[in-house]
Amino acid sequence: MNWEQLEAKPEFRALLAKKKAFIVPAFVFGMLYYLALPVLVGYFPEMMKTKVWGEVNVAYVFALSQFIMAWVMAFLYVRVATQWDKAAAAVIHGQG
Protein backbone atom coordinates (compact mmCIF):
# COMPACT_ATOMS: atom_id res chain seq x y z
CA MET A 1 0.00 0.00 0.00
CA ASN A 2 1.34 3.40 -0.97
CA TRP A 3 0.35 5.57 1.99
CA GLU A 4 1.48 8.80 0.32
CA GLN A 5 -0.92 8.18 -2.59
CA LEU A 6 -3.72 7.29 -0.22
CA GLU A 7 -3.12 10.41 1.84
CA ALA A 8 -3.21 12.59 -1.29
CA LYS A 9 -6.68 11.38 -2.31
CA PRO A 10 -9.43 14.00 -1.86
CA GLU A 11 -11.71 11.27 -0.48
CA PHE A 12 -9.19 10.54 2.26
CA ARG A 13 -8.89 14.19 3.20
CA ALA A 14 -12.70 14.53 3.22
CA LEU A 15 -12.91 11.54 5.56
CA LEU A 16 -10.38 13.11 7.92
CA ALA A 17 -12.38 16.36 7.87
CA LYS A 18 -15.58 14.48 8.74
CA LYS A 19 -13.85 12.73 11.62
CA LYS A 20 -12.45 16.00 12.92
CA ALA A 21 -15.87 17.67 12.64
CA PHE A 22 -17.26 15.06 15.05
CA ILE A 23 -14.34 14.32 17.36
CA VAL A 24 -13.28 17.87 18.24
CA PRO A 25 -16.74 19.14 19.27
CA ALA A 26 -17.48 15.86 21.09
CA PHE A 27 -14.22 16.15 23.01
CA VAL A 28 -14.83 19.81 23.90
CA PHE A 29 -18.40 19.06 25.01
CA GLY A 30 -17.28 16.07 27.08
CA MET A 31 -14.51 17.99 28.81
CA LEU A 32 -16.75 20.95 29.58
CA TYR A 33 -19.46 18.65 30.89
CA TYR A 34 -17.07 16.77 33.17
CA LEU A 35 -15.31 19.89 34.40
CA ALA A 36 -18.62 21.62 35.07
CA LEU A 37 -19.25 19.52 38.20
CA PRO A 38 -16.20 20.62 40.21
CA VAL A 39 -16.59 24.19 38.97
CA LEU A 40 -20.26 24.33 39.93
CA VAL A 41 -19.61 22.73 43.32
CA GLY A 42 -16.77 25.20 43.93
CA TYR A 43 -18.52 28.39 42.82
CA PHE A 44 -22.19 27.57 43.51
CA PRO A 45 -22.17 25.20 46.49
CA GLU A 46 -25.58 26.22 47.78
CA MET A 47 -27.24 25.55 44.42
CA MET A 48 -25.54 22.17 44.18
CA LYS A 49 -26.70 21.28 47.72
CA THR A 50 -30.34 21.76 46.73
CA LYS A 51 -32.29 18.59 47.56
CA VAL A 52 -33.96 16.94 44.61
CA TRP A 53 -35.35 13.77 46.17
CA GLY A 54 -34.72 12.77 49.77
CA GLU A 55 -31.02 13.18 50.47
CA VAL A 56 -30.17 13.29 46.76
CA ASN A 57 -29.04 16.76 45.76
CA VAL A 58 -28.29 18.50 42.46
CA ALA A 59 -24.59 17.57 42.65
CA TYR A 60 -25.43 13.85 42.87
CA VAL A 61 -27.88 14.11 39.98
CA PHE A 62 -25.31 15.96 37.88
CA ALA A 63 -22.62 13.38 38.73
CA LEU A 64 -24.92 10.52 37.74
CA SER A 65 -25.86 12.32 34.53
CA GLN A 66 -22.20 12.17 33.53
CA PHE A 67 -22.46 8.39 33.31
CA ILE A 68 -25.49 8.70 31.05
CA MET A 69 -23.74 11.32 28.94
CA ALA A 70 -20.67 9.09 28.57
CA TRP A 71 -22.82 6.16 27.37
CA VAL A 72 -24.70 8.39 24.91
CA MET A 73 -21.45 9.79 23.53
CA ALA A 74 -20.01 6.27 23.22
CA PHE A 75 -23.15 5.09 21.40
CA LEU A 76 -22.99 8.05 19.00
CA TYR A 77 -19.28 7.53 18.41
CA VAL A 78 -19.74 3.85 17.55
CA ARG A 79 -22.51 4.70 15.07
CA VAL A 80 -20.41 7.38 13.37
CA ALA A 81 -17.21 5.31 13.46
CA THR A 82 -18.99 2.49 11.62
CA GLN A 83 -19.68 4.91 8.78
CA TRP A 84 -16.06 6.07 8.84
CA ASP A 85 -14.86 2.47 8.60
CA LYS A 86 -17.00 1.88 5.52
CA ALA A 87 -15.78 5.12 3.93
CA ALA A 88 -12.15 4.25 4.75
CA ALA A 89 -12.53 0.81 3.16
CA ALA A 90 -13.99 2.44 0.06
CA VAL A 91 -11.09 4.91 -0.17
CA ILE A 92 -8.47 2.19 0.37
CA HIS A 93 -9.98 -0.08 -2.24
CA GLY A 94 -10.44 2.75 -4.73
CA GLN A 95 -14.22 2.86 -4.64
CA GLY A 96 -14.59 6.23 -2.95
N, C-alpha and C positions, 0 to 999 in steps of 0.2 A: 504494500500500500504506500503510495506516495502522499505523505501527509501535507507537504507544501501545496500540492495540487488541490487536495481536498479543502485545505484552509482557504485557498483562493476562490473557491466556488461561491457565487452570490447566495446560493441556497444555504450553504454552511453559515455564512455570515448572518443571514436572516434568522436562522435557527438560534444562533448565539444571542441575537438581539431579542428574540422572543423569550428566551430563558432569562436574560437580564431584566426584561420588563416585568417578569413575575417575581424572580428571586429577590431583587433589591427592595421593592416595596414590601414584600412579605417579611423580609428580615427587619426592615425599619419598623414596621407595625409590631412585629413580635417583640423586638427589644423595647420599644416604647411601652407596650402593654405590660411586659414583665417589670420594667423599672418604675412603672406608675405606682405599684403597690408600696414599695418603701418610701417613695417620694410623698405619696398621699398620707401615709401613716406618720411621716416625719413632719409635714407641714400642716396637715389637717387632722390631728389625732381625735378631736372631738367628733368630727363627722364620721370617721372610720369606726369609732366606738358605738355608733348608733345601733341599737338592737333592732334586728330584723325579725327574728323568730326565736323566742326563748333567750338563751344565752348567745345565740349566733348573731354576730354583728356584721357590719358592712365589710370590714377587713376580711373576715372569714369567707364571706360570699365572694368577694373579689378574688381572694386566693384560690378558691375552688373553681372560679370561672376561668382561671388560667389553665387548668387541666383541660377543660372543655375546649378552650381556644387552641391549645396545642394539638388536640385530636382533630379539630376541624381543619387546622392548617396542614396537618399531616395528610388528611384525607384529600384536600385540594391539591397538595403537592403531588401525591401519587397519581391522581387523575391527569394532571397536566404533564407530569413526567412520562406517562405512558404515551401521550401524543408526541412528546419530544423524541422518545425512543423510535417510534414509527418514522418520524421525519428524518432522524439521523440515519436509520437504515436505508431510507430512500435516497438520501444524499450519497451515502457510501457506495451504494450499488448503482448509482447513476440514474435513478428514476426521478429524482427531485429537481 
